[in-house]
């Protein structure tokens, strides 16, 4: 079972502030090029509380939201190392139980089972390959491979969760070309926000897809009302690890421009009911340890509210994520036009009516 050799890691200088990990601030939007930017928030690192502040800007024209200034490659590598991934998992487990995560992964795989039976599937940003592990129940004859930026994907290979493991990004030199047209399905669950160049990742995904294959993208929605309500304590802002938050309209337009038919847009099912509990957890992280225990009941109340309100909020602009299922078109698909799209929606959209 082949695996891609890991990219050499250079330890960054940690003696200074986080500014040593930042590129120069850019004056225009990386998505549309507009110079009409506004700063949405400034936030510190919530996991290790290292010095430095990270800014998130939004474009007034296309609403693309991005870290500005952005992490350098050295800083990006540092904040995506395995120990940081484990810390993030531990933090997330405080507001979302591992059992809930497993149940959601299984539910997502079940909804995607309406897709034609794929021979090969690449899960991008796979981490420990939790999604391929869950999806095997519904796709027993599918070969699952994983691509990730940390050693966890190699461990997933050793544990038999994926058949091949690849390190890096689809936009890494040579990666997409080496995997050209190998897959019937490519999934990107909460991956694009980590990518230095999300557009290049999408192009890479379509390169490794076979004609007629399906791309599934799920990302946080920067236009969620929770983002405006909670500010820097909205968990999907994810500083300093999240570099880009792509609005739904931008991603849909980009996929169409790349020759895809968008089959499903779902803002309900991907909603993860953790906004209030995560905000309380982030707030308590900065409280003196002696005061955290008396404040702990606030977390319980927030979690109850998250889950109680979720059935309603997931169908409103408070939904915190969205999912797109798109098909890589061929000339034959484009000629079929609306008839093919209608048939695809009948097979895929019905199971995906809830994010």
Sine and cosine of phi, psi and omega as CSV:
sin_phi,cos_phi,sin_psi,cos_psi,sin_omega,cos_omega
0.00,0.00,0.93,-0.37,-0.09,-1.00
-0.96,0.30,0.48,-0.88,0.10,-1.00
-0.61,-0.79,0.59,-0.81,-0.01,-1.00
-0.97,0.24,0.75,-0.66,0.03,-1.00
-0.86,0.51,0.62,-0.79,0.00,-1.00
-0.92,0.40,0.53,-0.85,0.07,-1.00
-0.94,0.34,0.74,-0.67,0.01,-1.00
-0.83,0.56,0.67,-0.74,-0.04,-1.00
-0.96,-0.29,0.78,-0.63,0.04,-1.00
-0.96,-0.27,0.86,-0.50,-0.02,-1.00
-0.93,0.37,0.84,-0.54,-0.02,-1.00
-0.97,0.25,0.30,-0.95,0.05,-1.00
-0.96,0.27,0.88,-0.47,-0.05,-1.00
-0.97,-0.25,0.17,0.99,-0.06,-1.00
-0.98,0.18,-0.39,0.92,-0.02,-1.00
-0.99,-0.15,-0.35,-0.94,0.05,-1.00
-1.00,0.06,0.04,-1.00,0.01,-1.00
-0.91,0.41,-0.23,0.97,0.01,-1.00
-0.86,0.50,-0.43,0.90,0.02,-1.00
-0.93,0.36,-0.23,0.97,0.02,-1.00
-0.98,-0.19,0.09,1.00,-0.14,-0.99
-0.94,-0.34,0.63,-0.78,0.11,-0.99
-0.98,0.20,0.18,-0.98,0.11,-0.99
-0.87,0.49,0.55,-0.83,0.01,-1.00
-0.92,0.40,0.69,-0.72,0.04,-1.00
-1.00,-0.07,0.48,-0.88,-0.10,-1.00
-0.97,-0.24,0.04,1.00,0.03,-1.00
-0.66,-0.75,0.25,-0.97,-0.05,-1.00
-0.96,0.29,0.75,-0.66,0.01,-1.00
-0.95,0.30,-0.19,0.98,-0.02,-1.00
-1.00,-0.09,-0.78,0.63,-0.09,-1.00
-0.91,-0.42,-0.17,0.98,0.04,-1.00
1.00,0.05,-0.01,1.00,-0.01,-1.00
-0.92,0.40,0.58,-0.82,0.07,-1.00
-1.00,-0.04,0.05,1.00,-0.03,-1.00
-1.00,0.04,0.99,0.11,-0.03,-1.00
-0.95,-0.33,0.44,-0.90,0.15,-0.99
-0.64,-0.76,0.54,-0.84,0.01,-1.00
-1.00,0.09,0.85,-0.52,-0.01,-1.00
-1.00,0.10,-0.59,0.81,-0.02,-1.00
-0.23,-0.97,0.29,-0.96,0.19,-0.98
-0.79,-0.61,0.74,-0.68,-0.10,-0.99
-0.60,-0.80,0.45,-0.89,0.09,-1.00
-0.99,-0.11,0.13,-0.99,0.04,-1.00
-0.95,0.32,0.91,-0.40,-0.07,-1.00
-0.99,0.16,-0.22,0.98,-0.09,-1.00
-1.00,0.02,-0.72,0.69,-0.06,-1.00
-0.89,-0.46,-0.07,1.00,0.07,-1.00
0.83,0.57,0.63,0.78,0.06,-1.00
-0.96,0.28,0.37,-0.93,0.00,-1.00
-0.88,0.48,0.44,-0.90,0.07,-1.00
0.91,-0.42,0.44,-0.90,0.02,-1.00
-0.80,-0.60,0.66,-0.75,-0.03,-1.00
-0.92,-0.38,0.70,-0.71,-0.04,-1.00
-0.96,-0.28,0.58,-0.81,0.08,-1.00
-0.86,-0.50,0.85,-0.52,0.02,-1.00
-0.96,-0.28,0.39,-0.92,0.09,-1.00
-0.77,-0.63,0.58,-0.82,0.04,-1.00
-0.99,0.12,0.78,-0.63,0.01,-1.00
-0.95,0.31,-0.28,0.96,-0.03,-1.00
-1.00,-0.07,-0.75,0.66,-0.07,-1.00
-0.94,-0.35,-0.10,0.99,0.05,-1.00
0.95,0.31,0.12,0.99,0.10,-1.00
-0.86,0.51,0.69,-0.72,-0.09,-1.00
-0.87,-0.50,0.76,-0.65,-0.15,-0.99
-0.45,-0.89,0.42,-0.91,0.07,-1.00
-0.95,0.32,0.77,-0.63,-0.07,-1.00
-0.48,-0.88,0.93,-0.37,0.08,1.00
-0.96,0.28,0.41,-0.91,-0.09,-1.00
-1.00,0.02,0.41,-0.91,0.09,-1.00
-0.87,0.49,0.61,-0.79,0.16,-0.99
-0.94,0.33,0.25,-0.97,0.07,-1.00
-0.82,0.57,-0.60,0.80,0.01,-1.00
-0.92,0.39,-0.69,0.72,0.03,-1.00
-0.92,0.40,-0.62,0.78,0.02,-1.00
-0.90,0.44,-0.68,0.74,0.03,-1.00
-0.89,0.46,-0.66,0.75,-0.01,-1.00
-0.88,0.47,-0.73,0.68,-0.08,-1.00
-0.98,0.21,-0.04,1.00,0.10,-1.00
-0.92,-0.39,0.25,0.97,0.04,-1.00
-0.94,0.34,0.29,-0.96,-0.10,-0.99
-0.85,0.52,-0.63,0.77,-0.05,-1.00
-0.92,0.39,-0.50,0.87,0.06,-1.00
-0.95,0.32,-0.61,0.79,0.05,-1.00
-0.89,0.46,-0.66,0.75,0.01,-1.00
-0.92,0.40,-0.64,0.77,0.05,-1.00
-0.89,0.46,-0.64,0.77,0.03,-1.00
-0.90,0.43,-0.67,0.75,0.04,-1.00
-0.88,0.48,-0.68,0.73,0.01,-1.00
-0.90,0.44,-0.64,0.77,0.01,-1.00
-0.91,0.41,-0.72,0.70,-0.02,-1.00
-0.89,0.45,-0.57,0.82,-0.01,-1.00
-0.90,0.44,-0.34,0.94,0.04,-1.00
-0.94,0.34,-0.44,0.90,-0.04,-1.00
-0.91,-0.41,-0.34,0.94,0.05,-1.00
-0.71,-0.70,0.87,-0.49,-0.06,-1.00
-0.94,0.34,0.51,-0.86,0.07,-1.00
-0.83,0.55,-0.55,0.84,0.03,-1.00
-0.89,0.45,-0.66,0.75,0.04,-1.00
-0.90,0.44,-0.67,0.75,0.01,-1.00
-0.88,0.48,-0.71,0.70,0.01,-1.00
-0.88,0.47,-0.65,0.76,0.00,-1.00
-0.90,0.43,-0.64,0.77,0.01,-1.00
-0.93,0.37,-0.65,0.76,0.03,-1.00
-0.88,0.48,-0.68,0.74,0.02,-1.00
-0.90,0.43,-0.65,0.76,0.01,-1.00
-0.91,0.43,-0.64,0.77,0.03,-1.00
-0.90,0.44,-0.70,0.72,0.02,-1.00
-0.89,0.46,-0.63,0.77,0.01,-1.00
-0.89,0.45,-0.65,0.76,0.00,-1.00
-0.92,0.38,-0.58,0.82,0.02,-1.00
-0.97,0.22,-0.15,0.99,0.01,-1.00
-0.92,0.40,-0.16,0.99,0.10,-1.00
-0.96,0.30,-0.25,0.97,0.07,-1.00
-0.92,0.39,0.46,-0.89,0.11,-0.99
-0.83,0.56,0.59,-0.81,-0.06,-1.00
-0.82,0.57,0.92,-0.39,-0.04,-1.00
-1.00,0.07,0.53,-0.85,0.10,-0.99
-0.99,0.15,-0.64,0.77,-0.07,-1.00
-0.65,-0.76,0.55,-0.84,-0.14,-0.99
-0.60,-0.80,0.75,-0.66,0.07,-1.00
-0.92,-0.39,0.83,-0.55,0.07,-1.00
-0.98,-0.21,0.92,-0.39,-0.09,-1.00
-1.00,-0.06,0.70,-0.71,-0.12,-0.99
0.94,0.33,0.62,0.78,-0.21,-0.98
-0.95,0.30,-0.34,0.94,-0.05,-1.00
0.89,0.46,-0.86,-0.51,0.01,-1.00
-1.00,-0.03,0.27,0.96,0.03,-1.00
0.88,0.47,0.64,0.76,0.03,-1.00
-0.92,0.39,-0.61,0.79,0.01,-1.00
-0.93,0.37,-0.75,0.66,0.06,-1.00
-0.83,0.56,-0.60,0.80,0.02,-1.00
-0.88,0.47,-0.67,0.74,0.01,-1.00
-0.95,0.31,-0.58,0.81,-0.10,-0.99
-0.96,0.28,-0.36,0.93,-0.04,-1.00
-0.87,0.49,-0.45,0.89,0.03,-1.00
-0.89,0.46,-0.56,0.83,-0.07,-1.00
-0.98,-0.18,-0.25,0.97,0.02,-1.00
-0.76,-0.65,0.92,0.38,-0.13,-0.99
-0.92,0.38,-0.34,0.94,-0.05,-1.00
-0.97,-0.26,0.22,0.98,-0.02,-1.00
-0.99,-0.14,0.65,-0.76,0.08,-1.00
-1.00,-0.02,0.87,-0.49,-0.02,-1.00
-0.98,-0.22,0.79,-0.61,0.15,-0.99
-0.91,-0.41,0.34,-0.94,0.01,-1.00
-0.77,-0.64,0.55,-0.83,0.09,-1.00
-0.78,-0.63,0.78,-0.62,0.00,-1.00
-0.50,-0.87,0.16,-0.99,-0.07,-1.00
-0.98,-0.19,-0.06,1.00,-0.02,-1.00
-0.83,-0.56,0.10,-0.99,-0.03,-1.00
-0.94,0.35,-0.13,0.99,-0.01,-1.00
-0.90,0.44,-0.53,0.85,0.02,-1.00
-0.92,0.38,-0.54,0.84,0.07,-1.00
-0.92,0.38,-0.62,0.79,0.06,-1.00
-0.91,0.41,-0.60,0.80,0.05,-1.00
-0.88,0.47,-0.59,0.81,0.06,-1.00
-0.90,0.43,-0.73,0.69,0.00,-1.00
-0.86,0.51,-0.61,0.80,-0.05,-1.00
-1.00,0.10,0.01,1.00,0.06,-1.00
0.98,0.20,0.29,0.96,0.02,-1.00
-0.98,0.21,-0.47,0.88,0.09,-1.00
-0.75,-0.67,0.36,-0.93,0.00,-1.00
-1.00,-0.01,-0.46,0.89,0.12,-0.99
-0.68,-0.73,0.56,-0.83,0.03,-1.00
-0.85,-0.53,0.70,-0.72,0.00,-1.00
-0.77,-0.64,0.66,-0.75,-0.04,-1.00
-0.97,-0.25,0.65,-0.76,0.10,-0.99
0.90,-0.43,-0.49,-0.87,0.03,-1.00
-0.88,-0.48,0.35,-0.94,0.11,-0.99
-0.90,0.43,-0.43,0.90,0.02,-1.00
-0.99,0.10,-0.04,1.00,0.06,-1.00
-0.90,0.44,0.57,-0.82,-0.05,-1.00
-0.80,0.60,0.84,-0.55,0.10,-1.00
1.00,0.08,-0.27,0.96,-0.10,-1.00
-0.90,0.44,-0.81,0.58,-0.03,-1.00
-0.90,0.44,-0.63,0.78,0.00,-1.00
-0.89,0.45,-0.63,0.78,0.00,-1.00
-0.92,0.39,-0.48,0.87,-0.04,-1.00
-0.97,-0.26,0.30,0.95,-0.12,-0.99
-0.81,0.59,0.79,-0.62,0.12,-0.99
0.83,0.56,0.56,0.83,0.00,-1.00
-1.00,-0.08,-0.27,0.96,-0.22,-0.98
-0.83,-0.56,0.56,-0.83,0.10,-1.00
-1.00,0.03,-0.47,0.88,0.02,-1.00
-0.67,-0.74,0.68,-0.73,0.16,-0.99
-0.82,-0.57,0.80,-0.60,0.06,-1.00
-0.92,-0.40,0.62,-0.78,0.08,-1.00
-0.75,-0.67,1.00,-0.03,0.02,-1.00
-1.00,-0.09,0.94,-0.34,0.03,-1.00
0.80,0.60,0.74,0.68,0.02,-1.00
-0.95,-0.33,-0.65,0.76,-0.13,-0.99
-0.86,0.50,-0.51,0.86,-0.03,-1.00
-0.92,0.39,-0.31,0.95,0.02,-1.00
-1.00,-0.03,-0.29,0.96,-0.15,-0.99
-0.98,0.22,0.74,-0.68,0.07,-1.00
-0.86,0.52,-0.52,0.85,-0.01,-1.00
-0.69,-0.72,1.00,-0.01,-0.06,-1.00
-0.89,0.46,-0.55,0.84,0.03,-1.00
-0.90,0.43,-0.65,0.76,0.03,-1.00
-0.91,0.42,-0.57,0.82,0.07,-1.00
-0.90,0.44,-0.66,0.75,0.02,-1.00
-0.91,0.42,-0.68,0.73,0.05,-1.00
-0.88,0.47,-0.64,0.77,0.05,-1.00
-0.89,0.45,-0.64,0.77,0.01,-1.00
-0.88,0.47,-0.66,0.75,0.00,-1.00
-0.95,0.30,-0.43,0.90,0.08,-1.00
-0.92,0.38,-0.67,0.74,-0.06,-1.00
-0.99,0.14,-0.22,0.98,0.07,-1.00
-0.98,0.20,0.58,-0.81,0.17,-0.99
-0.98,0.21,0.42,-0.91,0.09,-1.00
-0.83,0.56,0.74,-0.68,-0.06,-1.00
1.00,0.07,-0.06,1.00,0.02,-1.00
-0.96,0.27,0.18,-0.98,-0.10,-1.00
-0.89,-0.46,0.68,-0.74,0.07,-1.00
-0.93,-0.37,0.77,-0.63,0.02,-1.00
-0.88,-0.47,0.87,-0.50,-0.03,-1.00
-0.84,-0.54,0.78,-0.62,0.09,-1.00
-0.78,-0.63,0.79,-0.61,-0.07,-1.00
-0.57,-0.82,0.34,-0.94,0.13,-0.99
-0.90,0.44,0.51,-0.86,0.00,-1.00
-0.98,-0.18,0.95,-0.31,-0.04,-1.00
-0.92,0.39,-0.20,0.98,0.01,-1.00
-1.00,-0.10,0.12,0.99,0.11,-0.99
-0.86,0.51,0.64,-0.77,0.04,-1.00
-0.91,0.41,-0.40,0.92,0.07,-1.00
-0.90,0.44,-0.54,0.84,0.03,-1.00
-0.88,0.47,-0.68,0.74,0.02,-1.00
-0.95,0.31,-0.59,0.81,-0.06,-1.00
-0.95,0.30,-0.66,0.76,-0.14,-0.99
-0.99,-0.16,-0.26,0.97,0.04,-1.00
0.85,0.53,-0.73,-0.69,-0.10,-1.00
-0.91,0.41,-0.20,0.98,0.04,-1.00
-1.00,-0.10,0.21,0.98,0.16,-0.99
-0.99,0.15,0.91,-0.42,-0.17,-0.98
-0.82,0.57,-0.66,0.75,-0.03,-1.00
-0.89,0.45,-0.26,0.97,0.12,-0.99
-0.87,0.50,-0.59,0.81,0.24,-0.97
0.79,0.61,0.65,0.76,0.02,-1.00
-0.97,0.24,0.63,-0.78,0.10,1.00
-0.99,-0.13,0.19,0.98,-0.15,-0.99
-0.99,0.14,-0.46,0.89,-0.03,-1.00
-1.00,0.01,0.86,-0.51,-0.08,-1.00
-0.99,-0.13,-0.53,0.85,-0.07,-1.00
-0.63,-0.78,0.68,-0.73,0.19,-0.98
-0.85,-0.52,0.91,-0.42,-0.15,-0.99
-0.99,-0.16,0.85,-0.52,0.06,-1.00
-0.90,0.44,0.44,-0.90,-0.04,-1.00
-0.83,0.56,-0.73,0.68,-0.04,-1.00
-0.87,0.50,-0.63,0.77,0.00,-1.00
-0.91,0.42,-0.70,0.71,-0.05,-1.00
-0.93,0.37,-0.66,0.75,0.01,-1.00
-0.88,0.47,-0.70,0.71,0.01,-1.00
-0.89,0.45,-0.66,0.75,-0.01,-1.00
-0.89,0.45,-0.70,0.72,0.00,-1.00
-0.90,0.44,-0.65,0.76,0.05,-1.00
-0.90,0.44,-0.64,0.77,0.02,-1.00
-0.91,0.42,-0.45,0.89,0.00,-1.00
-1.00,0.06,0.08,1.00,0.08,-1.00
1.00,-0.04,0.45,0.89,0.00,-1.00
-0.95,-0.30,0.45,-0.90,0.22,-0.98
-0.98,-0.21,0.84,-0.54,0.03,-1.00
-0.99,0.17,0.90,-0.43,-0.07,-1.00
-1.00,-0.05,-0.61,0.79,-0.09,-1.00
-0.66,-0.75,0.72,-0.70,0.21,-0.98
-0.82,-0.57,0.88,-0.48,-0.09,-1.00
-0.77,-0.64,0.88,-0.48,0.04,-1.00
-0.95,-0.31,-0.01,1.00,-0.06,-1.00
-1.00,-0.09,-0.83,0.56,-0.08,-1.00
-0.88,0.47,-0.63,0.78,-0.04,-1.00
-0.94,0.33,-0.22,0.98,-0.02,-1.00
-0.86,0.50,0.82,-0.57,0.03,-1.00
-0.96,-0.28,0.90,-0.44,-0.10,-1.00
-0.97,0.24,0.98,0.19,0.00,-1.00
-0.63,-0.78,0.11,0.99,-0.16,-0.99
-0.86,0.51,-0.77,0.64,-0.06,-1.00
-0.94,0.34,-0.70,0.72,0.00,-1.00
-0.89,0.45,-0.64,0.77,0.02,-1.00
-0.92,0.40,-0.63,0.78,0.01,-1.00
-0.90,0.45,-0.66,0.75,0.04,-1.00
-0.91,0.42,-0.67,0.74,0.01,-1.00
-0.88,0.47,-0.68,0.74,0.05,-1.00
-0.90,0.44,-0.63,0.78,0.02,-1.00
-0.91,0.41,-0.67,0.74,-0.02,-1.00
-0.94,0.35,-0.38,0.92,0.01,-1.00
-0.89,0.46,-0.38,0.93,-0.02,-1.00
-0.98,-0.20,0.10,0.99,0.00,-1.00
-1.00,-0.05,0.53,-0.85,0.04,-1.00
-0.84,0.54,0.67,-0.75,-0.05,-1.00
-0.79,0.62,-0.54,0.84,-0.01,-1.00
-0.93,0.38,-0.35,0.94,-0.03,-1.00
-0.99,-0.15,-0.13,0.99,-0.06,-1.00
-0.95,0.32,-0.65,0.76,-0.04,-1.00
-0.87,0.49,-0.74,0.67,0.04,-1.00
-0.89,0.46,-0.45,0.90,-0.03,-1.00
-1.00,0.03,-0.12,0.99,-0.07,-1.00
-0.84,0.55,-0.61,0.79,0.03,-1.00
-0.85,0.53,-0.42,0.91,0.05,-1.00
-0.88,0.47,-0.58,0.81,0.02,-1.00
-0.91,0.41,-0.66,0.75,0.02,-1.00
-0.89,0.46,-0.68,0.74,0.01,-1.00
-0.90,0.44,-0.68,0.73,0.00,-1.00
-0.89,0.45,-0.66,0.75,0.00,-1.00
-0.90,0.43,-0.64,0.76,0.03,-1.00
-0.89,0.46,-0.67,0.74,0.02,-1.00
-0.90,0.44,-0.67,0.74,0.02,-1.00
-0.82,0.58,-0.76,0.65,-0.10,-1.00
-0.97,0.23,-0.55,0.84,0.01,-1.00
-0.93,0.37,-0.65,0.76,-0.06,-1.00
-1.00,0.09,-0.24,0.97,-0.11,-0.99
-0.82,0.58,-0.71,0.70,-0.01,-1.00
-0.84,0.54,-0.52,0.85,0.04,-1.00
-1.00,0.10,-0.75,0.67,-0.13,-0.99
-0.91,0.41,-0.52,0.85,-0.05,-1.00
-0.91,0.41,-0.27,0.96,0.02,-1.00
-0.96,-0.27,0.30,0.95,0.00,-1.00
-0.79,-0.61,0.07,-1.00,0.07,-1.00
-0.90,0.44,-0.06,1.00,0.10,-1.00
-0.98,0.20,-0.22,0.97,0.04,-1.00
-0.79,0.61,0.73,-0.68,-0.15,-0.99
-0.99,-0.13,0.07,1.00,-0.01,-1.00
-0.39,-0.92,0.23,-0.97,0.09,-1.00
-0.57,-0.82,0.32,-0.95,0.01,-1.00
-0.76,-0.65,0.67,-0.75,0.09,-1.00
-0.85,-0.53,0.73,-0.68,0.17,-0.99
-0.93,-0.37,0.85,-0.52,-0.04,-1.00
-0.79,-0.62,0.46,-0.89,0.03,-1.00
-0.93,-0.36,0.73,-0.69,0.10,-0.99
-0.97,0.25,0.93,-0.37,-0.14,-0.99
-0.99,0.16,0.46,-0.89,0.19,-0.98
-0.92,-0.40,0.09,-1.00,0.06,-1.00
-0.86,0.52,-0.60,0.80,0.00,-1.00
-0.91,0.42,-0.66,0.75,0.02,-1.00
-0.89,0.46,-0.69,0.72,-0.04,-1.00
-0.91,0.42,-0.57,0.82,0.02,-1.00
-0.92,0.39,-0.58,0.82,0.01,-1.00
-0.92,0.40,-0.48,0.88,0.12,-0.99
0.86,0.51,-0.73,-0.69,-0.13,-0.99
-0.89,0.46,-0.51,0.86,-0.02,-1.00
-0.89,0.45,-0.68,0.74,0.02,-1.00
-0.92,0.38,-0.66,0.75,0.00,-1.00
-0.89,0.45,-0.64,0.77,0.01,-1.00
-0.90,0.44,-0.69,0.72,0.01,-1.00
-0.90,0.44,-0.64,0.77,0.01,-1.00
-0.91,0.42,-0.67,0.74,0.01,-1.00
-0.89,0.46,-0.61,0.79,0.00,-1.00
-0.90,0.44,-0.52,0.85,-0.03,-1.00
-1.00,0.02,-0.46,0.89,-0.13,-0.99
-0.93,-0.36,-0.67,0.75,-0.13,-0.99
-0.92,0.39,-0.57,0.82,-0.05,-1.00
-0.86,0.52,-0.70,0.71,0.02,-1.00
-0.95,0.30,-0.20,0.98,-0.13,-0.99
-0.94,-0.34,0.59,0.81,-0.08,-1.00
-1.00,0.02,0.09,1.00,-0.01,-1.00
-0.88,-0.47,0.00,0.00,0.00,0.00
0.00,0.00,0.00,0.00,0.00,0.00
